[in-house]
Amino acid sequence: MRDFSAFFAHIGFHKHLDEEQRVILELPLTAEVLNEDGTVPAGLFSTMLDIVIGSTIGEVLQQPTSTVNLNMNYFDLSDKGPYTSYAWVTHQSGKIVIGEGVVEDSDQRVVAKGSGTFKVLAAETKEKGRS
């Protein structure tokens, strides 16, 4: 599981597998990522769910994925972090996989929920004579 990127470091995301082998994405909030009014940008929760749903599908299938569609519901954008997100696979048909996920606040209340459609990408092969 890929657990680091420069983007993750900049925003403050921490990704790991829990004891049940679920992909968990955590975000301790800093003032740098909040809106001027102190609320959480909706795009931050969208990003969290895009990452955690795609990572969960990738971990289950052991294949890279690409987002096709992401649908979001936001319930509370006030600053109640740190935040934790996790996801699960709901459907698979060929190379198309659907997953759902939630973002929970520090009191384990769901503050955002999303569902996404992802395409499973072919694993890259580097055979001689092929590019």
Backbone as a printed PyTorch tensor [residue, N CA C, xyz], in Angstrom:
tensor([[[  0.8470,  -1.1760,   0.0000],
         [  0.0000,   0.0000,   0.0000],
         [  0.8930,   1.2410,   0.0000]],

        [[  0.6120,   2.1130,  -0.9290],
         [  1.3390,   3.3720,  -0.9780],
         [  0.8210,   4.2620,   0.1460]],

        [[  1.7000,   4.6720,   1.0280],
         [  1.2410,   5.4280,   2.1940],
         [  1.8760,   6.8050,   2.3230]],

        [[  2.5710,   7.2680,   1.2860],
         [  3.1620,   8.5920,   1.3690],
         [  3.1650,   9.2600,   0.0020]],

        [[  2.9270,  10.5450,  -0.0030],
         [  3.1270,  11.3890,  -1.1780],
         [  3.4000,  12.7940,  -0.6700]],

        [[  3.9740,  13.6270,  -1.5040],
         [  4.2380,  15.0120,  -1.1130],
         [  2.9190,  15.7300,  -0.8180]],

        [[  1.8640,  15.3960,  -1.5650],
         [  0.5500,  15.9870,  -1.3250],
         [  0.0460,  15.6010,   0.0610]],

        [[  0.1570,  14.3120,   0.4190],
         [ -0.2470,  13.8520,   1.7520],
         [  0.4820,  14.6490,   2.8240]],

        [[  1.7790,  14.8000,   2.6510],
         [  2.5820,  15.5060,   3.6450],
         [  2.1530,  16.9630,   3.7580]],

        [[  1.8670,  17.6020,   2.6290],
         [  1.4720,  19.0120,   2.6380],
         [  0.1470,  19.2140,   3.3690]],

        [[ -0.8350,  18.3800,   3.0880],
         [ -2.1490,  18.5130,   3.7210],
         [ -2.1280,  17.9880,   5.1510]],

        [[ -1.3380,  16.9370,   5.3960],
         [ -1.2660,  16.3470,   6.7350],
         [ -1.9240,  14.9810,   6.8490]],

        [[ -2.2670,  14.3660,   5.7110],
         [ -2.8830,  13.0360,   5.7310],
         [ -1.9160,  11.9830,   6.2480]],

        [[ -2.4720,  10.9960,   6.9530],
         [ -1.7180,   9.8110,   7.3840],
         [ -2.5510,   8.5980,   6.9950]],

        [[ -1.9700,   7.7000,   6.1940],
         [ -2.6990,   6.5220,   5.7280],
         [ -2.0430,   5.2680,   6.2810]],

        [[ -2.8770,   4.3300,   6.7560],
         [ -2.3500,   3.0650,   7.2720],
         [ -3.4530,   2.0050,   7.2410]],

        [[ -3.0810,   0.7770,   7.4920],
         [ -4.0420,  -0.3070,   7.6460],
         [ -4.3200,  -0.4960,   9.1240]],

        [[ -5.5960,  -0.6610,   9.4900],
         [ -5.9140,  -0.9200,  10.8890],
         [ -5.8180,  -2.4150,  11.1740]],

        [[ -6.1860,  -2.8230,  12.3900],
         [ -6.0710,  -4.2320,  12.7890],
         [ -6.9670,  -5.1460,  11.9680]],

        [[ -8.0050,  -4.5890,  11.3380],
         [ -8.8890,  -5.3740,  10.4760],
         [ -8.4510,  -5.3180,   9.0130]],

        [[ -7.2880,  -4.7210,   8.7650],
         [ -6.7130,  -4.5490,   7.4360],
         [ -7.5190,  -3.5970,   6.5570]],

        [[ -8.2910,  -2.6820,   7.1980],
         [ -8.9840,  -1.6290,   6.4650],
         [ -8.0100,  -0.4780,   6.2370]],

        [[ -8.1180,   0.1670,   5.0860],
         [ -7.3510,   1.3790,   4.8340],
         [ -7.9910,   2.5050,   5.6430]],

        [[ -7.1770,   3.1780,   6.4390],
         [ -7.6270,   4.3030,   7.2570],
         [ -6.8470,   5.5420,   6.8260]],

        [[ -7.5540,   6.6330,   6.6090],
         [ -6.9150,   7.9000,   6.2840],
         [ -7.2690,   8.8780,   7.4000]],

        [[ -6.2430,   9.4270,   8.0350],
         [ -6.4480,  10.3530,   9.1460],
         [ -5.9710,  11.7470,   8.7640]],

        [[ -6.6390,  12.7410,   9.3330],
         [ -6.2630,  14.1240,   9.0890],
         [ -6.3820,  14.9440,  10.3670]],

        [[ -5.2330,  15.2480,  10.9920],
         [ -5.2540,  16.2260,  12.0780],
         [ -5.2460,  17.6110,  11.4360]],

        [[ -6.2430,  18.4130,  11.7240],
         [ -6.3860,  19.7130,  11.0560],
         [ -5.3960,  20.7470,  11.5600]],

        [[ -4.9580,  21.5800,  10.6340],
         [ -4.1580,  22.7510,  10.9770],
         [ -4.8680,  23.9800,  10.4200]],

        [[ -4.5740,  25.1230,  10.9740],
         [ -5.1980,  26.3700,  10.5160],
         [ -4.9270,  26.6040,   9.0300]],

        [[ -3.8160,  26.0930,   8.5460],
         [ -3.4190,  26.2860,   7.1440],
         [ -4.4390,  25.7310,   6.1550]],

        [[ -5.1430,  24.6620,   6.5130],
         [ -6.0710,  24.0410,   5.5680],
         [ -7.5290,  24.4470,   5.7780]],

        [[ -7.8130,  25.2410,   6.8120],
         [ -9.1840,  25.6830,   7.0700],
         [ -9.5460,  26.9030,   6.2350]],

        [[-10.8470,  27.0880,   6.0030],
         [-11.3330,  28.3070,   5.3610],
         [-11.1230,  29.4840,   6.3050]],

        [[-11.2440,  30.7030,   5.7780],
         [-11.0720,  31.9090,   6.5920],
         [-12.0390,  31.9620,   7.7610]],

        [[-13.2370,  31.3810,   7.5950],
         [-14.2280,  31.4010,   8.6740],
         [-14.0560,  30.2430,   9.6600]],

        [[-12.9940,  29.4590,   9.5030],
         [-12.6940,  28.3690,  10.4260],
         [-13.3670,  27.0550,  10.1010]],

        [[-14.0920,  27.0020,   8.9840],
         [-14.7320,  25.7470,   8.5830],
         [-13.7960,  24.9160,   7.7090]],

        [[-14.1470,  23.6510,   7.5690],
         [-13.3720,  22.7350,   6.7390],
         [-13.8220,  22.8910,   5.2890]],

        [[-12.8960,  23.0760,   4.3440],
         [-13.2990,  23.1260,   2.9420],
         [-13.9260,  21.7940,   2.5260]],

        [[-15.0640,  21.8470,   1.8650],
         [-15.7440,  20.6190,   1.4290],
         [-14.8130,  19.7680,   0.5630]],

        [[-13.9690,  20.4150,  -0.2040],
         [-13.0350,  19.6890,  -1.0670],
         [-12.0500,  18.8210,  -0.2970]],

        [[-11.7860,  19.1880,   0.9550],
         [-10.8870,  18.3840,   1.7810],
         [-11.5270,  17.0260,   2.0880]],

        [[-12.8260,  17.0400,   2.4230],
         [-13.5190,  15.7770,   2.6590],
         [-13.6580,  14.9780,   1.3550]],

        [[-13.8930,  15.6730,   0.2480],
         [-13.9560,  14.9850,  -1.0480],
         [-12.6350,  14.2930,  -1.3550]],

        [[-11.5490,  15.0060,  -1.1020],
         [-10.2210,  14.4380,  -1.3380],
         [ -9.9850,  13.2320,  -0.4440]],

        [[-10.3470,  13.3620,   0.8230],
         [-10.1750,  12.2300,   1.7470],
         [-10.9220,  11.0010,   1.2420]],

        [[-12.1690,  11.1910,   0.8220],
         [-12.9740,  10.0440,   0.3970],
         [-12.5030,   9.4900,  -0.9310]],

        [[-12.0820,  10.3360,  -1.8380],
         [-11.5240,   9.8600,  -3.0980],
         [-10.3110,   8.9750,  -2.8300]],

        [[ -9.4320,   9.4280,  -1.9530],
         [ -8.2170,   8.6770,  -1.6260],
         [ -8.5580,   7.3720,  -0.9090]],

        [[ -9.4050,   7.4320,   0.1080],
         [ -9.6410,   6.2330,   0.9180],
         [-10.4710,   5.1950,   0.1580]],

        [[-11.4340,   5.6240,  -0.6520],
         [-12.2070,   4.6460,  -1.4290],
         [-11.3060,   4.0070,  -2.4900]],

        [[-10.5720,   4.8200,  -3.2230],
         [ -9.6620,   4.2820,  -4.2460],
         [ -8.5900,   3.3890,  -3.6560]],

        [[ -8.0420,   3.7900,  -2.5130],
         [ -7.0080,   2.9820,  -1.8510],
         [ -7.5780,   1.6640,  -1.3390]],

        [[ -8.8100,   1.7010,  -0.8330],
         [ -9.4470,   0.4740,  -0.3490],
         [ -9.6660,  -0.4990,  -1.4940]],

        [[-10.1770,  -0.0040,  -2.6050],
         [-10.3780,  -0.8690,  -3.7730],
         [ -9.0410,  -1.4100,  -4.2510]],

        [[ -8.0360,  -0.5500,  -4.3230],
         [ -6.7050,  -0.9840,  -4.7410],
         [ -6.1200,  -2.0320,  -3.8210]],

        [[ -6.3340,  -1.8730,  -2.5240],
         [ -5.8170,  -2.8310,  -1.5410],
         [ -6.5460,  -4.1700,  -1.6610]],

        [[ -7.8640,  -4.1330,  -1.8250],
         [ -8.6430,  -5.3710,  -1.9490],
         [ -8.2500,  -6.1330,  -3.2170]],

        [[ -8.1170,  -5.4130,  -4.3290],
         [ -7.8440,  -6.0600,  -5.6200],
         [ -6.3610,  -6.1790,  -5.9380]],

        [[ -5.5250,  -5.4750,  -5.1540],
         [ -4.0840,  -5.4280,  -5.4340],
         [ -3.8130,  -4.9390,  -6.8590]],

        [[ -4.5740,  -3.9210,  -7.2650],
         [ -4.4400,  -3.2970,  -8.5760],
         [ -4.6050,  -1.7870,  -8.4180]],

        [[ -3.9470,  -1.0050,  -9.2740],
         [ -4.1640,   0.4460,  -9.2250],
         [ -5.5500,   0.7910,  -9.7800]],

        [[ -6.0970,   1.9240,  -9.3250],
         [ -7.4220,   2.3500,  -9.7610],
         [ -7.3920,   3.8110, -10.1940]],

        [[ -8.4360,   4.2020, -10.8980],
         [ -8.6090,   5.5910, -11.2970],
         [-10.0660,   5.9750, -11.0640]],

        [[-10.2820,   7.1500, -10.5170],
         [-11.6320,   7.6190, -10.2210],
         [-12.3890,   7.9200, -11.5090]],

        [[-13.6050,   7.3880, -11.6140],
         [-14.5000,   7.6780, -12.7250],
         [-15.5380,   8.7120, -12.2820]],

        [[-16.0800,   8.5290, -11.0800],
         [-17.1150,   9.4150, -10.5650],
         [-17.0730,   9.3900,  -9.0400]],

        [[-17.3800,  10.5390,  -8.4280],
         [-17.4320,  10.6230,  -6.9750],
         [-18.6510,  11.4530,  -6.5900]],

        [[-19.4980,  10.8890,  -5.7440],
         [-20.6930,  11.5920,  -5.2500],
         [-20.5190,  11.8380,  -3.7640]],

        [[-20.8490,  13.0540,  -3.3320],
         [-20.5750,  13.4460,  -1.9500],
         [-21.8110,  13.9750,  -1.2430]],

        [[-21.8480,  13.7470,   0.0690],
         [-22.8090,  14.3760,   0.9690],
         [-22.0110,  14.9230,   2.1450]],

        [[-22.2650,  16.1920,   2.4890],
         [-21.5900,  16.8370,   3.6060],
         [-22.6160,  17.1110,   4.6990]],

        [[-22.2880,  16.7560,   5.9250],
         [-23.2180,  16.9230,   7.0230],
         [-22.7740,  17.9850,   8.0220]],

        [[-21.4570,  18.1900,   8.1550],
         [-20.9610,  19.1600,   9.1330],
         [-19.5600,  19.5940,   8.7180]],

        [[-19.4210,  20.8600,   8.3670],
         [-18.1220,  21.3860,   7.9530],
         [-17.4440,  22.2140,   9.0440]],

        [[-18.0190,  22.2200,  10.2460],
         [-17.3580,  22.9400,  11.3340],
         [-16.1330,  22.1380,  11.7800]],

        [[-15.1610,  22.8090,  12.3500],
         [-13.8980,  22.1800,  12.7320],
         [-14.0800,  21.3090,  13.9750]],

        [[-14.1850,  20.0010,  13.7540],
         [-14.3170,  19.0430,  14.8570],
         [-13.3300,  17.9040,  14.6710]],

        [[-12.1380,  18.2590,  14.1850],
         [-11.1160,  17.2530,  13.9220],
         [-10.3790,  16.8710,  15.1760]],

        [[ -9.5020,  15.9180,  15.0730],
         [ -9.0320,  15.3130,  13.8320],
         [-10.0960,  14.4080,  13.2010]],

        [[ -9.8950,  14.1330,  11.9150],
         [-10.8430,  13.3480,  11.1420],
         [-10.2460,  12.0050,  10.7410]],

        [[-11.1200,  11.0150,  10.6250],
         [-10.7280,   9.6720,  10.1980],
         [-11.6960,   9.2330,   9.1090]],

        [[-11.1700,   8.6160,   8.0700],
         [-12.0460,   8.0980,   7.0200],
         [-11.6760,   6.6590,   6.7020]],

        [[-12.6910,   5.9170,   6.2670],
         [-12.5080,   4.5270,   5.8470],
         [-13.5750,   4.2120,   4.8160]],

        [[-13.4060,   3.1060,   4.1110],
         [-14.3100,   2.7800,   3.0070],
         [-14.4830,   1.2740,   2.8800]],

        [[-15.3880,   0.9000,   2.0040],
         [-15.6430,  -0.5100,   1.7210],
         [-16.1020,  -0.6350,   0.2730]],

        [[-15.9060,  -1.8040,  -0.3010],
         [-16.3240,  -2.0940,  -1.6750],
         [-17.7830,  -2.5370,  -1.6370]],

        [[-18.6050,  -1.9780,  -2.5320],
         [-20.0150,  -2.3480,  -2.5700],
         [-20.3980,  -3.1460,  -3.8050]],

        [[-19.6310,  -3.0240,  -4.8970],
         [-19.9880,  -3.7290,  -6.1320],
         [-18.7840,  -3.7850,  -7.0590]],

        [[-18.6790,  -4.8810,  -7.7790],
         [-17.6440,  -4.9980,  -8.8060],
         [-18.2220,  -5.7010, -10.0130]],

        [[-17.9580,  -5.1500, -11.1860],
         [-18.3540,  -5.7600, -12.4490],
         [-17.2230,  -5.5280, -13.4340]],

        [[-16.4320,  -6.5670, -13.6700],
         [-15.2760,  -6.4190, -14.5520],
         [-14.2810,  -5.4370, -13.9770]],

        [[-13.9280,  -4.4270, -14.7730],
         [-12.9450,  -3.4350, -14.3340],
         [-13.5720,  -2.2350, -13.6360]],

        [[-14.8690,  -2.2540, -13.4410],
         [-15.5510,  -1.1650, -12.7510],
         [-15.9090,  -1.6150, -11.3360]],

        [[-15.4980,  -0.8120, -10.3590],
         [-15.7380,  -1.1400,  -8.9510],
         [-16.3470,   0.0810,  -8.2740]],

        [[-17.3400,  -0.1690,  -7.4230],
         [-17.9970,   0.9050,  -6.6850],
         [-17.6870,   0.7260,  -5.2010]],

        [[-17.3860,   1.8330,  -4.5630],
         [-17.1070,   1.8080,  -3.1350],
         [-17.8080,   2.9560,  -2.4390]],

        [[-17.9420,   2.8290,  -1.1410],
         [-18.5090,   3.8860,  -0.3110],
         [-17.5600,   4.1500,   0.8490]],

        [[-17.6360,   5.3510,   1.3790],
         [-16.7960,   5.6870,   2.5130],
         [-17.3950,   6.7960,   3.3440]],

        [[-16.8530,   6.9530,   4.5390],
         [-17.3020,   8.0050,   5.4440],
         [-16.0920,   8.7300,   6.0290]],

        [[-16.3420,   9.9640,   6.4510],
         [-15.3870,  10.7360,   7.2390],
         [-16.0440,  10.9490,   8.5900]],

        [[-15.3270,  10.6140,   9.6570],
         [-15.8350,  10.8010,  11.0140],
         [-15.0180,  11.8590,  11.7310]],

        [[-15.6870,  12.6130,  12.6050],
         [-14.9880,  13.6200,  13.4020],
         [-14.3800,  12.9740,  14.6510]],

        [[-13.8560,  13.7940,  15.5470],
         [-13.1730,  13.2720,  16.7390],
         [-14.1150,  12.5340,  17.6810]],

        [[-15.4280,  12.7520,  17.5500],
         [-16.4190,  12.0420,  18.3640],
         [-17.0460,  10.8620,  17.6240]],

        [[-16.4400,  10.4790,  16.5070],
         [-16.8850,   9.3680,  15.6560],
         [-18.2710,   9.6020,  15.0560]],

        [[-18.6170,  10.8600,  14.8310],
         [-19.8550,  11.1990,  14.1190],
         [-19.5170,  11.3650,  12.6430]],

        [[-20.3810,  10.8560,  11.7840],
         [-20.1650,  10.9740,  10.3410],
         [-20.4140,  12.4190,   9.9230]],

        [[-19.4000,  13.0450,   9.3390],
         [-19.5160,  14.4350,   8.8860],
         [-19.5780,  14.5320,   7.3630]],

        [[-19.2000,  13.4510,   6.6730],
         [-19.2950,  13.4020,   5.2070],
         [-19.3660,  11.9470,   4.7890]],

        [[-20.0520,  11.7230,   3.6760],
         [-20.1710,  10.3780,   3.1300],
         [-20.0710,  10.4790,   1.6240]],

        [[-19.4530,   9.4880,   1.0230],
         [-19.3140,   9.5170,  -0.4200],
         [-19.3930,   8.1330,  -1.0200]],

        [[-19.7450,   8.1000,  -2.2910],
         [-19.6750,   6.8610,  -3.0510],
         [-18.9480,   7.1720,  -4.3410]],

        [[-18.1830,   6.2230,  -4.8020],
         [-17.3890,   6.4620,  -5.9930],
         [-17.3280,   5.2550,  -6.8970]],

        [[-17.2000,   5.5470,  -8.1780],
         [-16.9930,   4.5270,  -9.1880],
         [-15.5440,   4.6370,  -9.6410]],

        [[-14.8580,   3.5020,  -9.6560],
         [-13.4400,   3.4740,  -9.9970],
         [-13.1940,   2.4360, -11.0890]],

        [[-12.2410,   2.7290, -11.9360],
         [-11.8270,   1.7810, -12.9670],
         [-10.5350,   1.1320, -12.5090]],

        [[-10.4840,  -0.1830, -12.5970],
         [ -9.2590,  -0.9120, -12.2720],
         [ -8.3470,  -0.7910, -13.4770]],

        [[ -7.1320,  -0.3200, -13.2340],
         [ -6.1590,  -0.1390, -14.3040],
         [ -5.3380,  -1.4010, -14.4770]],

        [[ -4.9190,  -1.6440, -15.6930],
         [ -4.0650,  -2.7970, -15.9550],
         [ -2.7240,  -2.5800, -15.2760]],

        [[ -2.2330,  -3.6260, -14.6590],
         [ -0.9060,  -3.5400, -14.0390],
         [  0.1150,  -3.3240, -15.1440]],

        [[  1.0530,  -2.4370, -14.8920],
         [  2.0760,  -2.1530, -15.8900],
         [  3.0400,  -3.3140, -15.9980]],

        [[  3.3500,  -3.6730, -17.2230],
         [  4.3650,  -4.7000, -17.4540],
         [  5.4840,  -4.0830, -18.2540]],

        [[  6.6920,  -4.4680, -17.9240],
         [  7.8650,  -3.9390, -18.6140],
         [  8.6280,  -5.1010, -19.2430]],

        [[  8.0110,  -5.6530, -20.2750],
         [  8.6570,  -6.7370, -20.9850],
         [  9.5740,  -6.1640, -22.0380]],

        [[ 10.5900,  -6.9240, -22.3770],
         [ 11.5550,  -6.5060, -23.3780],
         [ 10.8470,  -6.2900, -24.6990]],

        [[ 11.0870,  -5.1490, -25.3160],
         [ 10.5090,  -4.8540, -26.6040],
         [  9.1240,  -4.2450, -26.5460]],

        [[  8.5550,  -4.0800, -25.3540],
         [  7.2300,  -3.4790, -25.2150],
         [  7.3520,  -2.1870, -24.4070]],

        [[  6.5350,  -1.2220, -24.7490],
         [  6.5750,   0.0230, -23.9910],
         [  5.2580,   0.3200, -23.3550]]])
